[in-house]
Amino acid sequence: MAENQTNGAGAGAQEENKQQFAIHKIYLRDASLEAPNAPDIFRGEWKPQVNVDLGTEAKKLADDTYECVLRVTVTAKIEDKTAYLCEVHQAGIFGVSGFDEKTLEAVLASYCPTNLFPFAREAISDLVAKGGFPQMLLGPVNFEALYMQKKREQQQAEQPAENSAAKPS
């Protein structure tokens, strides 16, 4: 009997070992900096309003191989004039296997972007500085929390639809 319990635990450990995550390649897919109001924008006081927009997407390339793209757009405005618009698409090819569908979705939507973000942050900082603007250092981002928030919003959006479908006419 004790032997069966040991075998059961061993099978669980073997199943956990089948879960694998690997970074095959990280690359800059696209990058741009626009300064539509240069050189006039450099003549005033530098107190911009900064907006950061993040987006992620993942697609399957082959069995257990996925491309994840993190899109970061930073817009700096002074009053109603755009000082700069900087956009970076940081991408990676990841080997991900042994995860159930729900966990795989979470890995691709939160863990992969977490690995890509430092590279995107560096690219944004370099582009902005090369554009003649003060250095832009993006703060850390909790992609897991963003993913969980998005899932909650999706569930809330589906709930009213389910409730109205369940009500008899």
N, CA and C of each residue as an Amber inpcrd file, in Angstrom:
protein
   507
   0.8260000  -1.1880000   0.0000000   0.0000000   0.0000000   0.0000000
   0.8700000   1.2510000   0.0000000   1.8810000   1.2910000   0.8570000
   2.8000000   2.4220000   0.8780000   3.5190000   2.5250000  -0.4570000
   3.7610000   1.3700000  -1.0800000   4.4350000   1.3550000  -2.3680000
   3.5930000   2.0790000  -3.4260000   2.2710000   1.8690000  -3.4010000
   1.3840000   2.5330000  -4.3630000   1.3720000   4.0460000  -4.1700000
   1.4070000   4.4970000  -2.9210000   1.4300000   5.9330000  -2.6560000
   2.7140000   6.5410000  -3.1970000   3.8310000   5.8810000  -3.0580000
   5.1080000   6.3800000  -3.5720000   5.0530000   6.4660000  -5.0870000
   4.4920000   5.4230000  -5.7280000   4.3870000   5.4420000  -7.1800000
   3.4970000   6.5880000  -7.6510000   2.4260000   6.8520000  -6.9230000
   1.5290000   7.9470000  -7.2870000   2.2470000   9.2830000  -7.2260000
   3.0530000   9.4830000  -6.1910000   3.7970000  10.7280000  -6.0630000
   4.8570000  10.8250000  -7.1570000   5.4610000   9.7170000  -7.4790000
   6.4790000   9.7070000  -8.5380000   5.8710000  10.0490000  -9.8830000
   4.6780000   9.5680000 -10.1620000   4.0090000   9.8690000 -11.4330000
   3.6980000  11.3560000 -11.5220000   3.2770000  11.9540000 -10.4030000
   2.9990000  13.3920000 -10.3850000   4.2590000  14.1980000 -10.6430000
   5.3650000  13.7780000 -10.0630000   6.6370000  14.4700000 -10.2700000
   7.0780000  14.3510000 -11.7230000   6.8640000  13.1630000 -12.3230000
   7.2190000  12.9920000 -13.7380000   6.3730000  13.8980000 -14.6120000
   5.0910000  14.0370000 -14.2850000   4.2040000  14.8990000 -15.0650000
   4.6520000  16.3500000 -14.9720000   5.0700000  16.7990000 -13.7840000
   5.5670000  18.1630000 -13.6110000   6.8190000  18.3850000 -14.4400000
   7.6840000  17.3740000 -14.5250000   8.9210000  17.5020000 -15.2900000
   8.6530000  17.6570000 -16.7840000   7.4780000  17.2840000 -17.2490000
   7.1420000  17.4160000 -18.6600000   6.8490000  18.8630000 -19.0390000
   6.5480000  19.7000000 -18.0650000   6.3180000  21.1160000 -18.3470000
   7.6590000  21.7820000 -18.6170000   7.7490000  22.4030000 -19.7840000
   9.0010000  23.0430000 -20.1640000   8.7420000  24.4280000 -20.7400000
   9.6550000  25.3310000 -20.4480000   9.6220000  26.6890000 -20.9910000
  11.0280000  27.0360000 -21.4180000  11.1750000  27.5060000 -22.6470000
  12.4990000  27.8800000 -23.1490000  12.3830000  29.1220000 -24.0140000
  13.3770000  29.9700000 -23.9190000  13.4590000  31.1440000 -24.7910000
  14.3850000  30.7670000 -25.9410000  13.8230000  30.7300000 -27.1580000
  14.6300000  30.3850000 -28.3320000  15.2700000  31.6150000 -28.9640000
  14.5340000  32.7370000 -28.9750000  15.0450000  33.9390000 -29.6270000
  14.2630000  35.1400000 -29.1210000  14.9810000  36.2440000 -28.8810000
  14.3500000  37.5210000 -28.5590000  14.8550000  38.5200000 -29.5860000
  13.9160000  39.2640000 -30.1800000  14.3220000  40.1910000 -31.2430000
  13.3830000  41.3930000 -31.2780000  13.9070000  42.4700000 -31.8520000
  13.1410000  43.6830000 -32.0430000  12.4490000  43.5760000 -33.3950000
  11.1460000  43.4400000 -33.3750000  10.3840000  43.2470000 -34.6090000
  10.1320000  44.5670000 -35.3240000   9.8540000  45.6360000 -34.5570000
   9.5680000  46.9340000 -35.1470000   9.8510000  48.0030000 -34.1050000
  10.3550000  49.1450000 -34.5730000  10.6070000  50.2680000 -33.6700000
  10.4830000  51.5620000 -34.4540000   9.8730000  52.5560000 -33.8220000
   9.7770000  53.8530000 -34.4870000   9.7040000  54.9660000 -33.4540000
  10.1980000  56.1260000 -33.8820000  10.1100000  57.3370000 -33.0770000
   9.6860000  58.4510000 -34.0170000   8.6270000  59.1180000 -33.6500000
   8.1580000  60.2730000 -34.4150000   8.1970000  61.4800000 -33.4990000
   8.7420000  62.5770000 -34.0170000   8.7690000  63.8440000 -33.2880000
   8.1380000  64.8980000 -34.2000000   6.7960000  64.8890000 -34.3010000
   6.1270000  65.7210000 -35.2960000   6.2750000  67.2250000 -35.0900000
   6.5840000  67.6530000 -33.8800000   6.6940000  69.0880000 -33.6200000
   8.1190000  69.5540000 -33.3520000   9.1020000  68.7310000 -33.7570000
  10.4980000  69.1470000 -33.6420000  10.7940000  70.0850000 -34.8130000
  11.6070000  71.0530000 -34.6670000  12.4220000  71.4100000 -33.5080000
  11.7360000  72.3280000 -32.5050000  10.5500000  72.8450000 -32.8400000
   9.8770000  73.8100000 -31.9520000   9.6250000  73.2610000 -30.5590000
   9.3920000  71.9620000 -30.4420000   9.0660000  71.3570000 -29.1520000
  10.2250000  71.4700000 -28.1540000  11.4610000  71.6130000 -28.6730000
  12.6400000  71.7100000 -27.8030000  12.7960000  73.1010000 -27.1890000
  12.0460000  74.0640000 -27.6660000  12.2490000  75.4460000 -27.2420000
  11.5150000  75.7910000 -25.9450000  10.5290000  75.0000000 -25.5830000
   9.7520000  75.3010000 -24.3770000  10.2330000  74.5070000 -23.1740000
   9.5250000  74.6890000 -22.0630000   9.8330000  73.9610000 -20.8270000
   9.3990000  72.5040000 -20.9860000  10.2180000  71.5890000 -20.4990000
   9.9580000  70.1560000 -20.6650000   9.1840000  69.6130000 -19.4680000
   7.8620000  69.6360000 -19.5790000   6.9780000  69.0550000 -18.5620000
   5.8740000  68.3060000 -19.3010000   6.2280000  67.1630000 -19.8750000
   5.2560000  66.4620000 -20.7130000   4.2570000  65.6410000 -19.8990000
   3.1030000  65.3920000 -20.5300000   2.1750000  64.3830000 -20.0350000
   2.5120000  63.1340000 -20.8400000   2.7800000  62.0410000 -20.1400000
   3.2230000  60.8140000 -20.8040000   2.1440000  59.7470000 -20.6690000
   1.8590000  59.1010000 -21.7710000   0.9050000  58.0010000 -21.7860000
   1.6270000  56.7580000 -22.3010000   1.4800000  55.6450000 -21.5930000
   2.0920000  54.3800000 -21.9990000   0.9670000  53.3890000 -22.2730000
   1.0150000  52.7980000 -23.4590000   0.0180000  51.8090000 -23.8630000
   0.7390000  50.4930000 -24.1160000   0.2170000  49.4200000 -23.5440000
   0.8150000  48.0950000 -23.6910000  -0.1590000  47.1500000 -24.3700000
   0.3740000  46.2550000 -25.1700000  -0.4410000  45.2220000 -25.7800000
   0.3990000  43.9910000 -26.0320000  -0.2330000  42.8300000 -25.9900000
   0.4790000  41.5890000 -26.2630000  -0.3320000  40.7350000 -27.2190000
   0.3690000  39.9220000 -27.9520000  -0.2850000  38.9190000 -28.7890000
   0.6520000  37.7310000 -28.9000000   0.0550000  36.5850000 -29.0610000
   0.8400000  35.3560000 -29.1990000   0.2320000  34.5160000 -30.3030000
   1.0950000  33.8550000 -31.0350000   0.5970000  32.9310000 -32.0580000
   1.4850000  31.6940000 -32.0900000   0.8370000  30.6040000 -32.4430000
   1.5300000  29.3260000 -32.5080000   2.2950000  29.2550000 -33.8220000
   3.5740000  28.9140000 -33.7510000   4.4080000  28.7740000 -34.9450000
   4.5140000  27.3190000 -35.3800000   4.6150000  26.4480000 -34.4090000
   4.7280000  25.0040000 -34.6420000   4.3370000  24.3280000 -33.3360000
   4.3850000  22.9990000 -33.3080000   4.0890000  22.3010000 -32.0610000
   5.0110000  22.8070000 -30.9630000   4.4290000  23.2660000 -29.8750000
   5.1630000  23.7080000 -28.6900000   6.0650000  24.9130000 -28.9380000
   5.8810000  25.6420000 -30.0450000   6.6810000  26.8280000 -30.3340000
   5.7360000  27.9880000 -30.6320000   5.9550000  29.0960000 -29.9160000
   5.0680000  30.2480000 -30.0140000   5.8820000  31.5220000 -30.1780000
   5.3010000  32.4630000 -30.9170000   5.8640000  33.8040000 -30.9760000
   4.9780000  34.6920000 -30.1150000   5.6080000  35.4670000 -29.2700000
   4.8980000  36.4310000 -28.4420000   5.4460000  37.8120000 -28.8050000
   4.5480000  38.7790000 -29.0130000   4.9500000  40.1380000 -29.3390000
   4.3840000  41.0760000 -28.2790000   5.2660000  41.8790000 -27.7170000
   4.8910000  42.9030000 -26.7490000   4.9720000  44.2430000 -27.4630000
   3.8440000  44.9500000 -27.4970000   3.8000000  46.2670000 -28.1280000
   3.7650000  47.3100000 -27.0210000   4.7130000  48.2500000 -27.0820000
   4.7700000  49.3390000 -26.1170000   4.7540000  50.6430000 -26.9050000
   3.7740000  51.4920000 -26.6120000   3.6750000  52.7950000 -27.2580000
   3.7220000  53.8660000 -26.1840000   4.6650000  54.7940000 -26.3260000
   4.8110000  55.8930000 -25.3830000   4.5460000  57.1890000 -26.1420000
   3.5990000  57.9610000 -25.6360000   3.2760000  59.2510000 -26.2350000
   3.5510000  60.3280000 -25.1940000   4.3700000  61.3110000 -25.5760000
   4.6650000  62.4430000 -24.6960000   4.1070000  63.6980000 -25.3420000
   3.2820000  64.4330000 -24.5820000   2.6740000  65.6660000 -25.0890000
   2.9820000  66.8160000 -24.1430000   3.1480000  67.9650000 -24.7440000
   3.2470000  69.2010000 -23.9780000   2.0600000  70.0320000 -24.4320000
   1.1500000  70.2520000 -23.4750000  -0.1470000  70.8610000 -23.7720000
  -0.8320000  70.0260000 -24.8420000  -1.1450000  70.6240000 -25.9910000
  -1.8410000  69.8570000 -27.0190000  -0.9180000  69.3860000 -28.1400000
   0.3910000  69.6030000 -27.9760000   1.3540000  69.2240000 -29.0160000
   2.0770000  67.9310000 -28.6450000   2.1590000  67.0310000 -29.6140000
   2.8760000  65.7820000 -29.3920000   4.3760000  66.0540000 -29.5010000
   5.0930000  65.7650000 -28.4200000   6.5530000  65.8980000 -28.4430000
   7.1420000  64.7120000 -29.1860000   6.7220000  63.5080000 -28.7780000
   7.1490000  62.3130000 -29.5000000   6.1560000  61.1830000 -29.3070000
   6.2160000  60.2790000 -30.2530000   5.4590000  59.0390000 -30.2180000
   6.4740000  57.9450000 -30.5010000   6.6920000  57.0860000 -29.5290000
   7.6860000  56.0190000 -29.6640000   6.9600000  54.6860000 -29.5400000
   7.1760000  53.8240000 -30.5220000   6.5270000  52.5170000 -30.4940000
   7.5580000  51.4270000 -30.7470000   7.4930000  50.3930000 -29.9230000
   8.3940000  49.2490000 -30.0260000   7.5650000  47.9760000 -30.0100000
   7.8760000  47.0790000 -30.9250000   7.2970000  45.7330000 -30.9250000
   8.4530000  44.7840000 -30.6200000   8.5220000  44.3450000 -29.3730000
   9.5670000  43.4230000 -28.9350000   8.9930000  42.0180000 -29.0050000
   9.7060000  41.1230000 -29.6620000   9.1650000  39.7840000 -29.8820000
  10.1160000  38.7140000 -29.3770000   9.5410000  37.5390000 -29.2070000
  10.3360000  36.3920000 -28.7990000   9.7110000  35.1100000 -29.3070000
  10.5590000  34.1300000 -29.5150000  10.1010000  32.7920000 -29.8680000
  10.3640000  31.9180000 -28.6490000   9.3040000  31.2680000 -28.1840000
   9.3600000  30.5050000 -26.9450000   8.9410000  29.0610000 -27.1800000
   9.6410000  28.1710000 -26.5280000   9.2360000  26.7670000 -26.4950000
   8.4440000  26.5450000 -25.2200000   7.1890000  26.1410000 -25.3690000
   6.3200000  25.9510000 -24.2140000   5.5960000  24.6290000 -24.3990000
   5.7970000  23.7070000 -23.4790000   5.1350000  22.4070000 -23.6080000
   4.7530000  21.8550000 -22.2420000   3.7790000  20.9630000 -22.2590000
   3.3670000  20.2570000 -21.0500000   2.3820000  21.0040000 -20.1790000
   1.8310000  22.1200000 -20.6590000   0.8800000  22.9000000 -19.8700000
  -0.5380000  22.6640000 -20.3920000  -1.5040000  22.6700000 -19.4730000
  -2.8930000  22.5940000 -19.9130000  -3.2490000  23.9110000 -20.6110000
  -4.3640000  23.9440000 -21.3120000  -4.7560000  25.0940000 -22.1510000
  -4.8450000  26.3950000 -21.3470000  -5.4450000  26.3350000 -20.1700000
  -5.6080000  27.5290000 -19.3340000  -4.2530000  28.0760000 -18.8780000
  -3.3660000  27.1910000 -18.4570000  -2.0410000  27.6110000 -17.9970000
  -1.2090000  28.1080000 -19.1650000  -1.3220000  27.4590000 -20.3160000
  -0.5980000  27.8960000 -21.5160000  -0.9940000  29.3190000 -21.8800000
  -2.2830000  29.6130000 -21.8310000  -2.7640000  30.9690000 -22.1250000
  -2.1280000  31.9800000 -21.1730000  -2.0700000  31.6490000 -19.8980000
  -1.4720000  32.5380000 -18.8940000   0.0240000  32.7280000 -19.1320000
   0.7150000  31.6490000 -19.4870000   2.1580000  31.7410000 -19.7630000
   2.4050000  32.6830000 -20.9380000   1.6310000  32.5290000 -22.0010000
   1.8220000  33.3480000 -23.1970000   1.4040000  34.8040000 -22.9810000
   0.4140000  35.0340000 -22.1260000  -0.0960000  36.3820000 -21.9090000
   0.5990000  37.1300000 -20.7760000   1.2870000  36.4290000 -19.8950000
   1.9190000  37.1360000 -18.7760000   3.4110000  36.8260000 -18.6280000
   3.7770000  35.5620000 -18.6620000   5.1770000  35.2100000 -18.4180000
   6.0790000  35.6120000 -19.5930000   5.6200000  35.3660000 -20.8130000
   6.4210000  35.7560000 -21.9840000   6.6140000  37.2700000 -22.0590000
   5.5440000  38.0820000 -21.9330000   5.7530000  39.5350000 -21.9380000
   6.6560000  40.0210000 -20.7990000   6.5920000  39.3580000 -19.6600000
   7.4740000  39.7290000 -18.5500000   8.9360000  39.5580000 -18.9530000
   9.2340000  38.5260000 -19.7260000  10.6000000  38.3070000 -20.1990000
  10.9930000  39.2990000 -21.2890000  10.0390000  39.7520000 -22.0740000
  10.3170000  40.6770000 -23.1730000  10.4380000  42.1310000 -22.7170000
   9.7570000  42.4870000 -21.6260000   9.6560000  43.8810000 -21.2240000
  11.0080000  44.5860000 -21.0040000  11.9910000  43.9840000 -20.3510000
  13.2670000  44.7040000 -20.1760000  13.9180000  45.1040000 -21.5180000
  13.7570000  44.2760000 -22.5290000  14.3140000  44.5900000 -23.8420000
  13.5430000  45.7460000 -24.4820000  12.2220000  45.7420000 -24.3500000
  11.4000000  46.8270000 -24.8840000  11.6960000  48.1350000 -24.1550000
  11.8580000  48.0630000 -22.8420000  12.1650000  49.2580000 -22.0460000
  13.4760000  49.8730000 -22.5020000  14.4720000  49.0390000 -22.7590000
  15.7680000  49.5340000 -23.2240000  15.6570000  50.1670000 -24.6130000
  14.8960000  49.5330000 -25.5090000  14.7300000  50.0750000 -26.8610000
  14.0180000  51.4300000 -26.8180000  12.9770000  51.5600000 -25.9810000
  12.2660000  52.8380000 -25.8240000  13.2280000  53.9100000 -25.3250000
  13.9750000  53.5880000 -24.2920000  14.9180000  54.5380000 -23.7090000
  15.9430000  55.0080000 -24.7400000  16.4920000  54.0750000 -25.5070000
  17.4910000  54.4230000 -26.5280000  16.8980000  55.3070000 -27.6160000
  15.7190000  54.9450000 -28.1310000  15.0990000  55.7240000 -29.2010000
  14.7700000  57.1450000 -28.7500000  14.1930000  57.2740000 -27.5660000
  13.8230000  58.5900000 -27.0530000  15.0720000  59.4580000 -26.8750000
  16.1350000  58.8960000 -26.3120000  17.3730000  59.6530000 -26.1110000
  17.9950000  60.0530000 -27.4560000  17.9620000  59.1440000 -28.4300000
  18.5200000  59.4680000 -29.7530000  17.6840000  60.5140000 -30.4720000
  16.4330000  60.6610000 -30.0680000  15.5710000  61.6960000 -30.6220000
  15.8170000  63.0630000 -30.0010000  16.7490000  63.1410000 -29.0450000
  17.0910000  64.4120000 -28.4170000  16.2600000  64.7520000 -27.1950000
  15.4780000  63.8000000 -26.7170000  14.6140000  64.0320000 -25.5620000
  15.2580000  63.4710000 -24.2970000  14.8280000  63.9480000 -23.1230000
  15.3290000  63.3560000 -21.8750000  15.0030000  61.8660000 -21.8260000
  15.8550000  61.1390000 -21.1500000  15.7150000  59.6840000 -21.0660000
  14.3360000  59.2920000 -20.5300000  13.7480000  58.2750000 -21.1390000
  12.4510000  57.7350000 -20.7070000  12.7050000  56.3660000 -20.0910000
  12.5270000  56.2650000 -18.7890000  12.6830000  54.9860000 -18.1060000
  11.3000000  54.5030000 -17.6830000  10.8410000  53.4500000 -18.3120000
   9.5380000  52.8880000 -17.9640000   9.6510000  52.1030000 -16.6650000
   8.6430000  52.2380000 -15.8280000   8.6120000  51.4900000 -14.5740000
   8.2470000  50.0370000 -14.8080000   8.4220000  49.2080000 -13.8060000
   8.0790000  47.7860000 -13.9380000   6.5870000  47.6090000 -14.2170000
   6.2650000  46.5140000 -14.8830000   4.8750000  46.1860000 -15.2120000
   4.5910000  44.7820000 -14.7040000   3.4680000  44.6190000 -14.0330000
   3.0380000  43.3110000 -13.5570000   2.0780000  42.7190000 -14.5960000
   2.6340000  41.9650000 -15.5440000   1.8290000  41.4040000 -16.6170000
   0.8510000  40.3470000 -16.1150000   1.1880000  39.6860000 -15.0300000
   0.2620000  38.7030000 -14.4600000  -1.0000000  39.4010000 -13.9560000
  -0.8160000  40.5340000 -13.2680000  -1.9750000  41.2880000 -12.7760000
  -2.8060000  41.8250000 -13.9440000  -2.1510000  42.2980000 -15.0090000
  -2.8800000  42.7800000 -16.1880000  -3.6780000  41.6510000 -16.8360000
  -3.0760000  40.4720000 -16.9020000  -3.7590000  39.3110000 -17.4790000
  -4.9820000  38.9360000 -16.6370000  -4.8140000  38.9110000 -15.3250000
  -5.9220000  38.5570000 -14.4370000  -7.0500000  39.5930000 -14.5400000
  -6.7020000  40.8700000 -14.6360000  -7.6940000  41.9290000 -14.7880000
  -8.4690000  41.7430000 -16.0980000  -7.7610000  41.4390000 -17.1600000
  -8.4100000  41.2220000 -18.4610000  -9.3600000  40.0230000 -18.4000000
  -8.9370000  38.9510000 -17.7330000  -9.8010000  37.7660000 -17.5970000
 -11.0650000  38.1090000 -16.8030000 -10.9230000  38.8860000 -15.7210000
 -12.0890000  39.2920000 -14.9230000 -13.0440000  40.1280000 -15.7660000
 -12.5060000  41.0540000 -16.5510000 -13.3440000  41.8980000 -17.4100000
 -14.0740000  41.0570000 -18.4540000 -13.3990000  40.0600000 -19.0070000
 -14.0430000  39.1730000 -19.9720000 -15.1710000  38.3860000 -19.3130000
 -14.9280000  37.8980000 -18.1060000 -15.9540000  37.1430000 -17.3890000
 -17.1580000  38.0230000 -17.0680000 -16.9100000  39.2670000 -16.6610000
 -18.0020000  40.1860000 -16.3470000 -18.7970000  40.5290000 -17.5970000
 -18.1230000  40.6610000 -18.7260000 -18.8080000  40.9630000 -19.9830000
 -19.6620000  39.7810000 -20.4370000 -19.1970000  38.5650000 -20.1680000
 -19.9430000  37.3650000 -20.5500000 -21.1150000  37.1100000 -19.6150000
 -20.9890000  37.5030000 -18.3470000 -22.0240000  37.2410000 -17.3500000
 -23.3690000  37.8720000 -17.7040000 -23.4500000  39.1660000 -18.0370000
 -24.7560000  39.7310000 -18.3950000 -25.3660000  39.0350000 -19.6190000
 -24.5350000  38.6530000 -20.5630000 -25.0360000  37.9580000 -21.7460000
 -25.6370000  36.6100000 -21.3490000 -24.9830000  35.9100000 -20.4200000
 -25.4930000  34.6180000 -19.9600000 -26.7780000  34.8100000 -19.1730000
 -26.8380000  35.8530000 -18.3200000 -28.0310000  36.1080000 -17.5120000
 -29.2280000  36.4530000 -18.3900000 -29.0060000  37.2850000 -19.4140000
 -30.1240000  37.6530000 -20.2890000 -30.5630000  36.4740000 -21.1410000
 -29.6460000  35.5840000 -21.4850000 -30.0190000  34.3950000 -22.2640000
 -30.7820000  33.4060000 -21.3880000 -30.4950000  33.3920000 -20.0790000
 -31.1560000  32.4470000 -19.1740000 -32.5680000  32.8760000 -18.8110000
 -32.8760000  34.1890000 -18.9250000 -34.2000000  34.6850000 -18.5620000
 -35.2070000  34.2890000 -19.6380000 -36.3620000  33.7740000 -19.1990000
 -37.3900000  33.4450000 -20.1920000 -38.0310000  34.7270000 -20.7280000
 -38.4250000  34.7000000 -21.9820000 -39.0190000  35.8890000 -22.5970000
 -40.4790000  36.0140000 -22.2580000
